[in-house]
Amino acid sequence: MKKSLIFVLLLSILTSCRVFKQDWMLQTGPNYVYTEIPTTPNYEYKLANNDVIEFRIFSNNGFKLIDLTNFSTNVAGGVGRITLNYLIDFDGTCKLPIVGRVKLAGQTLREAELYLEKIYAEHYNKPFVILEVSNRRVIIFPGGGGEAKVVTMTNNNTTVLEALAMAGGIRTGKARKIKLIRGNPKNPEVYLINLATIEGMKNGDMVIQANDIIYVEPVLEVTKTILGELTPILSLMTTVLIFWTLLTPAN
């Protein structure tokens, strides 16, 4: 009876550890080939499908932006100013006033502004374009259960380190195993980032792109997991032993 009890306990411990790992999200196999982190990563945000952009255009190289009489910013309106929000559609194009559909996805904000200024030069005198993305988001799993967050980024060029800080940092996860998942979910780019060392911090300087997922691998909480798995088993065994004792005739 004692040997059977010990065997059941050991089997439960091993099983509980495997089950716990199976419950982890976004796992990769032992031979998974991660996307190589570029030696000179892109440090600018690029427009992407489903981005909502705030589009403003001024004439005369933005002359109306500045009130020359008191050196204050004139943002309340005026001739030559349009402010509207537009969606970059699934095909990477955005429908804008006068010019119709233009391809914006894949360009940085600076590139898109210069591109639109050239297009609107046919309709405006020295156009001055300002673009902002209003719905940039990143999904962060910082390694602790129930702590996942969808973080809206206000900075145009938010890095991995900044995004993690905005989510409260890494609490119970493995700083050496951070996955940055990017692109098409059917064939994503998956970068493995190690922030456990000073040398690895250079990879944390990668700029977050639209709909990136940052996943910090959780730490296996062995004691908590084993107790959680064994409690119902021990309860059942205790009940069985009580009935066994009651039903076994005394010598």
Order of alpha helices (4+ residues) and beta strands (2+ residues): alpha-beta-beta-beta-beta-beta-beta-alpha-beta-beta-beta-alpha-beta-beta-beta-alpha
